[in-house]
Amino acid sequence: MDVLILASEECDTAKEIICAPTNVIELFEFKHALFSIGPLDFTRTVILIFLAMFIVLALLFFAFRKPKIVPGKFGVVMESLVSFVREDVAKGTIGPEGSKYAPYLLAMFLFILVGNLFELTPFINFPLTSRMAIPLMLSLFTWLIFVFVGFSHGGLHYLTGIIWPKSVPIGLRWLVGLIEFVSTFILRPITLAVRLFANLVAGHLMLTLLLASGWLFFASVGDIGVRAAIGLPWFLFGLLIFVFEFVVAVLQAYIFTLLTAVYIQTSVHPEH
């Protein structure tokens, strides 16, 4: 009996063992709505977005609804996370003004972290941030904030300081200014989103291919005999990648949040 790896809706099962999609985007799209409310279609991705939001709200609500002098283990963990984002990321990067941006940074960090960990969650196994629209939307929020902060703090001097940096020799100001303008107003939101998206997609694909390949060999033991043992190293390596992906999920949430704080800092203190 042939083993079929199906990754596309249209596939000639008689001739192909591995059916590749015509477009790799098909692997990450959920076009069919699970249900609809009026004109709004709720796909799996939309439901996971709401699930991540409710998880973040529940974590914060149950951790801080009844403050205790000596909190429990869960309270200690949540207080440590909040303190880390507020003190180390917000104030540590932006300065004393960072406390006003701490709620946004905390919400972003927790949402991305939960969305990333969906990759390792049984029966979900899909990181939210592997859909480009989600990290791109988060990066656009960050872009709007640091551009608004820049103009509110410096007015037109914020723009002129970017396109005509006085700290650069006058002969190079036009070139450096052009690079800084493109970087600040065009590339920052794109690179911020792509960094998160690419890391989660790469890890998701590796984890899926390794574990699925190992399982397919095991499932075919009746047809291929001892050769099914080939799947053991694939499966073990997949488990190793599983642990590695947990680290990546946490690290990418931290990097996205830290870069957000850095970009806001450049608007609050453009002289730096």
C-alpha positions as CSV (number, residue, x, y, z in Angstrom):
1,M,0.0,0.0,0.0
2,D,1.4,3.4,-1.0
3,V,2.0,6.1,1.5
4,L,0.4,9.4,0.5
5,I,1.5,12.8,1.8
6,L,-1.3,15.1,0.9
7,A,-0.5,18.9,1.0
8,S,-2.8,20.1,-1.8
9,E,-6.5,19.9,-2.5
10,E,-5.9,18.8,-6.1
11,C,-3.7,15.7,-6.4
12,D,-3.3,12.8,-8.7
13,T,-3.1,10.1,-6.0
14,A,-2.4,7.4,-8.6
15,K,0.9,8.9,-9.8
16,E,2.1,11.0,-6.8
17,I,3.2,9.9,-3.4
18,I,3.9,13.4,-2.2
19,C,1.4,15.9,-3.4
20,A,2.9,19.4,-3.3
21,P,0.6,22.5,-3.3
22,T,0.8,24.7,-6.3
23,N,1.5,27.6,-4.0
24,V,3.2,27.2,-0.6
25,I,0.8,29.8,0.8
26,E,-1.8,27.0,0.7
27,L,-0.1,25.4,3.7
28,F,-0.9,28.4,5.9
29,E,-4.3,29.5,4.6
30,F,-7.6,28.7,6.2
31,K,-10.1,29.9,3.6
32,H,-13.1,27.9,4.7
33,A,-15.1,29.6,7.5
34,L,-16.0,27.3,10.4
35,F,-19.0,29.5,11.0
36,S,-20.3,33.0,10.1
37,I,-22.0,35.8,12.0
38,G,-23.6,38.0,9.4
39,P,-21.0,39.1,7.0
40,L,-18.1,38.0,9.3
41,D,-16.5,34.7,8.5
42,F,-14.7,33.0,11.4
43,T,-11.9,30.9,10.1
44,R,-9.5,28.8,12.3
45,T,-7.0,31.7,12.3
46,V,-9.6,34.2,13.4
47,I,-10.7,31.9,16.2
48,L,-7.1,31.4,17.3
49,I,-6.6,35.2,17.4
50,F,-9.6,35.6,19.8
51,L,-8.4,32.6,21.8
52,A,-4.9,34.2,22.2
53,M,-6.6,37.4,23.3
54,F,-8.8,35.7,25.9
55,I,-5.8,33.7,27.2
56,V,-3.8,37.0,27.7
57,L,-6.8,38.7,29.4
58,A,-7.4,35.6,31.6
59,L,-3.7,35.4,32.7
60,L,-3.6,39.1,33.7
61,F,-7.1,39.0,35.3
62,F,-6.6,35.9,37.5
63,A,-3.0,37.0,38.4
64,F,-3.9,40.5,39.6
65,R,-7.6,40.5,40.5
66,K,-6.8,39.9,44.2
67,P,-3.3,41.3,45.0
68,K,-1.6,39.5,47.8
69,I,1.4,40.4,50.0
70,V,2.8,36.9,49.3
71,P,1.6,35.8,45.9
72,G,1.4,32.2,44.8
73,K,3.5,30.6,42.2
74,F,1.3,31.8,39.3
75,G,1.2,35.3,40.7
76,V,5.0,35.3,41.1
77,V,5.4,34.3,37.4
78,M,3.0,36.9,36.1
79,E,4.5,39.6,38.4
80,S,8.0,38.7,37.1
81,L,6.8,39.0,33.5
82,V,5.1,42.3,34.1
83,S,8.1,43.7,36.0
84,F,10.5,42.4,33.3
85,V,8.6,44.2,30.5
86,R,8.1,47.4,32.5
87,E,11.5,47.7,34.1
88,D,13.9,46.0,31.7
89,V,12.3,46.5,28.3
90,A,10.2,49.7,28.6
91,K,12.2,51.8,31.1
92,G,15.5,50.1,30.4
93,T,15.3,51.0,26.7
94,I,13.1,54.1,26.5
95,G,14.0,55.7,29.9
96,P,11.7,57.0,32.6
97,E,9.1,57.8,30.0
98,G,8.9,54.1,29.2
99,S,6.4,53.4,31.9
100,K,3.6,55.0,29.8
101,Y,4.4,52.5,26.9
102,A,4.7,49.5,29.2
103,P,1.0,48.4,28.9
104,Y,1.3,48.3,25.1
105,L,4.6,46.5,25.2
106,L,3.3,44.0,27.8
107,A,0.1,43.3,25.7
108,M,2.2,42.8,22.6
109,F,4.7,40.5,24.3
110,L,2.0,38.3,25.8
111,F,-0.1,38.1,22.7
112,I,2.9,37.2,20.5
113,L,4.2,34.7,23.1
114,V,0.8,32.9,23.3
115,G,0.4,33.0,19.5
116,N,3.9,31.5,19.1
117,L,3.3,28.8,21.6
118,F,0.2,27.6,19.7
119,E,2.7,25.9,17.5
120,L,3.6,23.5,20.3
121,T,0.0,23.2,21.6
122,P,-1.6,19.8,21.0
123,F,-4.6,19.9,18.6
124,I,-3.6,23.4,17.4
125,N,0.0,23.1,16.2
126,F,-0.2,26.3,14.3
127,P,1.7,29.5,15.3
128,L,-0.5,32.6,14.7
129,T,2.5,34.6,13.6
130,S,3.1,32.3,10.7
131,R,0.4,34.2,9.0
132,M,2.1,37.3,7.6
133,A,-1.0,39.5,8.1
134,I,-0.7,39.2,11.9
135,P,3.0,40.3,12.5
136,L,2.5,42.9,9.8
137,M,-0.5,44.4,11.6
138,L,1.4,44.4,14.9
139,S,4.4,46.1,13.3
140,L,2.1,48.7,11.7
141,F,0.7,49.5,15.2
142,T,4.3,50.0,16.4
143,W,5.1,52.1,13.3
144,L,2.1,54.4,14.0
145,I,3.1,54.8,17.6
146,F,6.8,55.7,17.1
147,V,6.0,58.0,14.2
148,F,3.3,59.8,16.2
149,V,5.6,60.0,19.2
150,G,8.3,61.4,17.1
151,F,6.2,64.2,15.6
152,S,4.5,64.9,19.0
153,H,7.9,65.3,20.7
154,G,9.8,67.1,18.0
155,G,7.3,68.4,15.5
156,L,8.9,68.9,12.0
157,H,12.3,68.7,13.6
158,Y,11.7,65.0,13.9
159,L,11.4,64.7,10.1
160,T,14.3,67.2,9.3
161,G,16.5,65.4,11.8
162,I,16.0,62.2,9.8
163,I,16.4,63.5,6.3
164,W,19.2,66.0,7.1
165,P,21.2,64.6,10.1
166,K,23.5,67.3,11.4
167,S,25.9,64.9,13.1
168,V,26.9,63.6,9.6
169,P,29.5,65.4,7.4
170,I,27.6,67.8,5.1
171,G,28.7,66.0,1.9
172,L,27.1,62.7,3.1
173,R,23.9,64.2,4.7
174,W,21.7,63.7,1.7
175,L,22.7,60.0,1.3
176,V,22.5,59.2,5.0
177,G,19.2,61.2,5.2
178,L,17.7,59.2,2.3
179,I,18.8,55.9,3.8
180,E,17.3,56.9,7.2
181,F,14.1,58.1,5.7
182,V,13.5,54.9,3.8
183,S,14.6,52.8,6.8
184,T,12.4,54.7,9.3
185,F,9.2,55.2,7.3
186,I,9.2,52.1,5.0
187,L,11.6,49.3,6.0
188,R,11.1,49.2,9.8
189,P,7.5,47.8,9.8
190,I,8.3,45.4,7.0
191,T,11.6,44.0,8.6
192,L,10.0,43.9,12.0
193,A,7.1,41.7,10.6
194,V,9.2,39.6,8.3
195,R,11.7,38.7,11.1
196,L,8.9,37.3,13.3
197,F,7.0,35.7,10.4
198,A,10.1,34.0,8.8
199,N,11.4,32.5,12.1
200,L,8.0,31.0,13.0
201,V,7.3,29.7,9.5
202,A,10.7,28.0,9.3
203,G,10.4,26.4,12.6
204,H,6.8,25.3,11.9
205,L,7.8,23.6,8.6
206,M,10.9,21.8,10.1
207,L,8.8,20.5,13.1
208,T,6.0,19.4,10.8
209,L,8.2,17.7,8.3
210,L,10.4,15.9,10.8
211,L,7.6,14.6,13.0
212,A,5.3,13.7,10.1
213,S,8.1,11.9,8.2
214,G,9.0,9.9,11.3
215,W,5.3,9.0,12.0
216,L,4.7,7.9,8.3
217,F,7.6,5.5,8.5
218,F,6.3,4.0,11.8
219,A,2.8,3.8,10.4
220,S,4.1,1.9,7.3
221,V,5.9,-0.8,9.3
222,G,3.5,-3.5,8.0
223,D,4.5,-2.6,4.4
224,I,8.2,-1.9,4.7
225,G,9.2,-4.0,7.7
226,V,12.4,-3.1,9.5
227,R,13.0,-0.2,7.2
228,A,10.4,1.7,9.3
229,A,13.2,2.2,11.8
230,I,14.5,4.9,9.5
231,G,11.8,7.1,10.9
232,L,13.2,6.9,14.5
233,P,16.0,9.4,14.0
234,W,13.7,11.7,12.1
235,F,11.2,11.6,15.0
236,L,13.8,12.1,17.7
237,F,15.3,15.0,15.8
238,G,11.8,16.4,15.5
239,L,11.4,16.2,19.3
240,L,14.7,18.0,19.7
241,I,13.4,20.8,17.3
242,F,10.3,20.8,19.5
243,V,12.3,21.9,22.5
244,F,14.3,24.4,20.3
245,E,11.0,25.9,19.0
246,F,9.9,26.6,22.5
247,V,13.0,28.8,22.9
248,V,12.4,30.4,19.6
249,A,8.8,31.2,20.5
250,V,9.9,33.0,23.7
251,L,12.9,34.7,22.1
252,Q,11.0,36.0,19.1
253,A,8.3,37.5,21.3
254,Y,11.0,39.2,23.3
255,I,12.9,40.5,20.2
256,F,9.8,42.0,18.7
257,T,8.9,43.7,21.9
258,L,12.4,45.0,22.5
259,L,12.7,46.4,18.9
260,T,9.4,48.1,19.4
261,A,10.8,49.8,22.5
262,V,14.0,50.7,20.6
263,Y,12.0,52.3,17.8
264,I,9.9,54.3,20.3
265,Q,13.1,55.3,22.1
266,T,14.5,56.8,18.9
267,S,11.4,58.9,18.6
268,V,11.4,60.0,22.3
269,H,15.2,60.7,22.2
270,P,16.1,61.3,18.5
271,E,19.5,62.8,19.6
272,H,20.5,59.3,20.6
